[in-house]
Amino acid sequence: MKIISWNVNGIRAVAKKWFMDFFLEQAPDILCIQETKAFEHQLPPELTEPIGYKSYWHKWTRPGYAGTAIYVKDDLDVLDTKNHFDEIEHFHSDGRVTELKLKEFTLLNCYFPNGGTRADGTEMLTYKLEFYNHIIDYANKIVADGGNVVITWDFNVCHTEIDIARPEANKNSIGFLPVEREKVSELLGNGYVDMFRHFYPEQVDSYTWWSYRAGARPRNVGWRLDYFLVNEGFVEKVKGIEHLTEVMGSDHCPIMLEIN
């Protein structure tokens, strides 16, 4: 099974580039997208019903902001589409999680809050840390009930210094604050494995997000913000992970997880 995750930074914008070419070429079993910035009903059928796939969209309420969706091959059995985060209004309104239950695991496709201050002055770091707490509690419940969990997300955090090109310059920046990095450590300490670091524990200069400013991407001045995590009991099922850095169209690149 091949699962791809990509923060598209606006599905309508990336669709005008080569999103469908990438989709058809890769033909993943599952494609998770974050930051769709559009409701399902605003999109043409080729984006909501691509041939050979069914899609699931978080039914959020805040227009033009955040949003997540999952595409699944028609021949893959989806056992349940109930979304736990529909019950938490301020996460639901942003459409920050899409959830599917399959035979072997529950898939959580998440778009974490950035944590900065919104244009209207709303402080978002507290909201971001609360989001961590909900993810940890819910994933723990799935595992405690005997299930496995695969979590993919735009984490909006670099966990360690080798996950960011300029750690010293960004030590006080949202996305690399000590309190955020500690939350990532807490999550991993609950029995979840960052699969990129599982396979590449010391690899440097491997990022998934680059600012549009100052030619950051050509110079590879980036941040590793996009992750796949699985519970410890599921690690042996994972064959590999890859950053698809050559794929353009967004300020993030897709990441791909392969499962036996």
C-alpha positions as CSV (number, residue, x, y, z in Angstrom):
1,M,0.0,0.0,0.0
2,K,1.2,3.5,-0.9
3,I,-0.1,6.5,1.1
4,I,0.8,10.0,0.0
5,S,0.3,13.1,2.1
6,W,0.5,16.6,0.7
7,N,-0.3,20.1,2.0
8,V,-1.5,21.5,-1.3
9,N,-1.9,25.1,0.0
10,G,-5.2,25.5,-1.8
11,I,-6.7,22.6,-3.9
12,R,-8.1,25.0,-6.6
13,A,-4.7,26.7,-7.1
14,V,-2.7,23.5,-7.3
15,A,-5.3,21.9,-9.6
16,K,-4.4,24.6,-12.2
17,K,-0.9,23.3,-12.2
18,W,-0.2,19.6,-12.3
19,F,-2.0,18.1,-9.4
20,M,-4.0,15.6,-11.4
21,D,-0.9,14.6,-13.5
22,F,0.9,13.9,-10.2
23,F,-2.1,12.0,-8.8
24,L,-2.5,9.8,-11.9
25,E,1.2,9.2,-12.3
26,Q,1.7,8.1,-8.7
27,A,-1.6,6.3,-8.4
28,P,-1.4,6.0,-4.6
29,D,-3.8,3.7,-2.7
30,I,-4.6,6.7,-0.5
31,L,-3.9,10.4,-1.0
32,C,-4.3,12.7,2.0
33,I,-4.4,16.4,1.4
34,Q,-4.3,19.3,3.8
35,E,-5.1,23.0,3.6
36,T,-7.6,22.5,0.8
37,K,-9.1,26.0,1.4
38,A,-12.3,24.9,-0.4
39,F,-15.5,23.1,0.3
40,E,-16.3,19.9,-1.6
41,H,-19.3,21.5,-3.3
42,Q,-17.1,24.3,-4.7
43,L,-15.0,21.8,-6.7
44,P,-15.5,20.1,-10.1
45,P,-16.1,16.4,-10.3
46,E,-12.6,15.6,-11.5
47,L,-11.4,16.8,-8.1
48,T,-14.0,15.2,-5.9
49,E,-14.7,12.0,-7.9
50,P,-11.5,11.1,-9.9
51,I,-11.8,7.9,-11.8
52,G,-10.9,4.9,-9.7
53,Y,-11.2,6.8,-6.4
54,K,-13.7,7.8,-3.7
55,S,-13.0,10.9,-1.6
56,Y,-13.9,12.0,1.9
57,W,-13.9,15.6,3.0
58,H,-14.1,17.1,6.4
59,K,-17.4,18.9,6.5
60,W,-16.0,22.1,8.0
61,T,-17.7,25.4,8.2
62,R,-15.1,28.2,7.9
63,P,-14.7,29.2,4.2
64,G,-11.4,29.6,2.5
65,Y,-9.3,28.3,5.3
66,A,-7.6,25.0,6.4
67,G,-9.5,21.9,5.4
68,T,-8.5,18.3,4.8
69,A,-9.6,15.4,2.5
70,I,-8.7,11.8,1.7
71,Y,-8.8,10.0,-1.6
72,V,-9.1,6.2,-1.5
73,K,-8.9,3.7,-4.3
74,D,-12.3,2.2,-5.0
75,D,-11.2,-1.4,-4.3
76,L,-10.0,-0.5,-0.8
77,D,-12.5,-1.3,1.9
78,V,-13.3,1.6,4.2
79,L,-15.0,0.3,7.3
80,D,-16.0,3.6,8.9
81,T,-15.8,7.3,8.1
82,K,-17.0,8.6,11.5
83,N,-14.9,11.6,12.4
84,H,-14.1,12.0,16.2
85,F,-13.1,15.6,15.6
86,D,-16.6,16.5,14.4
87,E,-17.5,16.5,18.0
88,I,-15.0,19.3,18.9
89,E,-16.5,22.5,17.4
90,H,-13.4,24.7,17.1
91,F,-11.4,21.9,15.4
92,H,-14.4,20.9,13.3
93,S,-15.1,24.4,12.0
94,D,-11.5,24.5,10.5
95,G,-11.8,21.0,9.1
96,R,-8.5,20.0,10.6
97,V,-8.9,16.2,10.6
98,T,-10.2,13.7,8.2
99,E,-10.5,10.2,9.7
100,L,-11.0,6.7,8.1
101,K,-11.0,3.3,9.6
102,L,-9.6,0.5,7.5
103,K,-9.2,-3.2,8.3
104,E,-5.6,-2.9,9.5
105,F,-5.5,0.7,10.9
106,T,-7.2,4.0,11.5
107,L,-5.9,6.8,9.4
108,L,-5.9,10.4,10.8
109,N,-5.1,13.1,8.2
110,C,-4.4,16.3,10.1
111,Y,-3.6,19.9,9.5
112,F,-2.1,21.3,12.7
113,P,-2.7,25.0,13.6
114,N,0.2,27.2,12.7
115,G,0.3,28.7,16.2
116,G,0.9,32.3,15.3
117,T,-1.4,35.2,15.7
118,R,-4.3,35.5,13.3
119,A,-4.9,38.8,11.4
120,D,-7.7,39.6,13.7
121,G,-5.3,39.4,16.7
122,T,-6.4,35.9,17.9
123,E,-3.6,34.1,19.7
124,M,-3.3,30.6,18.3
125,L,-0.5,28.9,20.2
126,T,-2.8,27.8,23.0
127,Y,-5.2,26.4,20.3
128,K,-2.3,24.5,18.7
129,L,-1.1,22.9,22.0
130,E,-4.7,21.9,22.8
131,F,-4.8,20.2,19.4
132,Y,-1.8,18.1,20.4
133,N,-3.6,17.0,23.5
134,H,-6.7,15.8,21.6
135,I,-4.6,13.9,19.1
136,I,-2.6,12.2,21.8
137,D,-5.7,11.2,23.8
138,Y,-7.6,10.0,20.8
139,A,-4.7,8.0,19.2
140,N,-4.1,6.4,22.6
141,K,-7.7,5.3,22.8
142,I,-7.5,3.6,19.4
143,V,-4.4,1.7,20.4
144,A,-5.7,0.8,23.8
145,D,-8.8,-0.7,22.1
146,G,-6.5,-3.0,20.1
147,G,-6.2,-1.0,16.9
148,N,-3.4,0.6,15.0
149,V,-3.1,4.2,13.9
150,V,-1.3,5.9,11.0
151,I,-1.2,9.7,11.4
152,T,-0.1,12.0,8.7
153,W,0.0,15.7,8.9
154,D,1.4,19.1,8.3
155,F,2.7,19.2,11.8
156,N,3.7,22.9,11.6
157,V,6.6,22.1,13.9
158,C,10.2,21.1,13.4
159,H,11.0,18.6,16.1
160,T,14.8,18.8,16.3
161,E,17.6,21.0,15.0
162,I,18.3,18.7,12.1
163,D,14.8,19.2,10.9
164,I,15.3,22.9,10.1
165,A,17.9,24.6,8.0
166,R,18.5,27.6,10.3
167,P,17.9,26.4,13.9
168,E,19.7,29.3,15.7
169,A,18.0,32.0,13.6
170,N,14.5,30.4,14.3
171,K,14.9,29.5,18.0
172,N,12.1,32.0,18.9
173,S,10.0,31.4,15.8
174,I,6.5,29.8,15.8
175,G,7.1,26.2,14.5
176,F,10.3,25.8,16.4
177,L,9.5,27.0,19.9
178,P,10.6,24.9,22.8
179,V,7.0,24.4,24.1
180,E,6.0,23.1,20.6
181,R,9.0,20.8,20.3
182,E,8.3,19.4,23.8
183,K,4.7,18.5,22.7
184,V,6.1,16.5,19.8
185,S,8.4,14.7,22.2
186,E,5.4,14.0,24.4
187,L,3.5,12.6,21.5
188,L,6.4,10.3,20.5
189,G,6.8,9.3,24.2
190,N,3.2,8.0,24.2
191,G,4.3,5.2,21.8
192,Y,4.4,6.7,18.4
193,V,7.2,6.6,15.9
194,D,8.3,9.4,13.4
195,M,8.8,7.1,10.4
196,F,11.2,9.4,8.6
197,R,13.5,9.5,11.6
198,H,13.0,5.7,12.1
199,F,14.5,5.1,8.7
200,Y,16.8,8.1,8.5
201,P,17.8,9.0,12.1
202,E,20.7,11.3,11.3
203,Q,19.8,12.6,7.8
204,V,20.2,16.4,7.4
205,D,19.0,18.9,4.7
206,S,15.8,16.9,4.1
207,Y,12.8,19.2,4.3
208,T,9.2,19.4,3.2
209,W,8.4,23.1,3.4
210,W,10.2,26.2,2.0
211,S,9.2,29.8,2.1
212,Y,8.2,31.4,-1.2
213,R,10.6,34.2,-0.3
214,A,14.3,34.7,-1.0
215,G,14.6,31.6,-3.2
216,A,14.4,29.4,-0.2
217,R,13.5,26.2,-2.1
218,P,16.3,26.3,-4.8
219,R,18.7,26.9,-1.9
220,N,17.1,24.2,0.2
221,V,16.6,26.6,3.2
222,G,13.6,24.6,4.5
223,W,11.7,23.1,7.4
224,R,10.6,19.5,7.9
225,L,6.9,20.1,8.8
226,D,5.2,17.1,7.3
227,Y,5.3,13.7,9.0
228,F,4.0,10.1,9.1
229,L,3.7,8.6,12.6
230,V,2.5,5.1,13.5
231,N,2.1,3.4,16.8
232,E,5.0,1.2,17.8
233,G,3.1,-2.0,17.2
234,F,2.6,-1.1,13.5
235,V,6.2,-0.1,12.7
236,E,7.1,-3.5,11.4
237,K,4.4,-3.1,8.7
238,V,6.1,0.0,7.2
239,K,8.4,-0.6,4.3
240,G,9.7,2.9,3.7
241,I,9.1,6.6,3.5
242,E,10.2,9.2,0.9
243,H,10.0,13.0,0.5
244,L,9.0,13.8,-3.0
245,T,10.9,17.0,-3.2
246,E,10.9,17.3,-7.0
247,V,7.1,17.8,-7.0
248,M,6.2,21.4,-7.3
249,G,2.9,23.3,-7.0
250,S,2.8,24.1,-3.3
251,D,5.2,25.5,-0.7
252,H,5.2,21.9,0.7
253,C,6.3,18.8,-1.1
254,P,4.4,15.5,-0.8
255,I,5.6,12.7,1.4
256,M,5.0,9.0,0.7
257,L,4.7,6.0,3.1
258,E,4.8,2.4,1.9
259,I,3.2,-0.3,3.9
260,N,3.5,-4.0,3.5
